[in-house]
Structures are given as C-alpha cells and as structure tokens.
Amino acid sequence: MRISSYSMLIEEGRPYLVKESARNIPEIQELRNPEQVYELFKKLKVTLCAEEHVYMLALNTKCRVIGLFEISHGTVNECMVSPREVLIRALLCGAAAIFLVHNHPSGDPQPSTMDTVATKRMHQACKMIGIELLDHIIVGDHYYSFLENGGMENE
C-alpha cells in the first residue's frame, strides 16, 4: 500500500491539500481493524514520539488508505483535537471512513477523560456528516481501541 501524507494550506481564503510525501508499505493492503492500524503506526515510528501527535487516516469505501494527516502536535501529555480540523481534511480528500490515532509518550495507552470526551465528540460529528469513524486508537507500548472497549457505541 502506498500511503500519502498531506498538509492543508489556505489560498485566497480556501483550504486545499498539499501532498508532502508518500511511502510504500507493501505488506499492508487495507486497514480494517485496530491491530493493523497499530502495526502501521509502529512502522511509522509514532510510538516513539516524545510528544503527543494526533493523526487521521482517511479511507475509501474499500478500506484503502487515501491519506494520512497529522492533525495536531502537542506536549508530553496532551494534544488538542477539533472535529472541525479532522473533518475538513476528510471531506477534502473524499474519505468514506476515518481512523483517529494518537500516541501516548508514556507508553501507556489507557485513555484519559479528555480522550474519551474527544472520541464521543468526534463520533457524533462524523455521524452528522456521513463519514464513518471506524475507531480512535491510542498507541504506545501496545494499543487501546475505543471500538474494542465499547467506547464507540451509538449514543
């Protein structure tokens, strides 16, 4: 699978995507579960970052990655994420579904209260505009999946 990383710029008051890089990861063809996402982010060395980073993986209807976006870069123990910033990127690239992923530099992927709140807000926003939030995954020494742990249930 070829994974392209994008940034978002504004020209004449309108956002647009700029492809920054692309990386071939042939052993990954599609992403359908949290373990596959965790393995991808280990390969990308996100589990080794000293500060929190929030990423969004945009997928097409066949669960193939169409874009990787760094949404936010924070401090050693927190990072802000806004549904607006995630969904603008998802809409611009035509995503049918997304994974939200962030790291915990401590290595312990247990979610904070803020992680849980952010996941619920993102899930509601995605439902409203018709983009499926497949999971929010926290990576560290291992991973935590909100989907696997009941945090993605319909409100």
Secondary structure, 3 states (H helix, E strand, C coil): CEEEEEEEEEECCEEEEEEEEEEECCCCCCCCCHHHHHHHHHHCCHHHCCCCEEEEEEECCCCCEEEEEEEEECCCCCCCCCHHHHHHHHHHHCCCEEEEEEECCCCCCCCCHHHHHHHHHHHHHHHHHCCEEEEEEEECCCEEECCCCCCCCCC
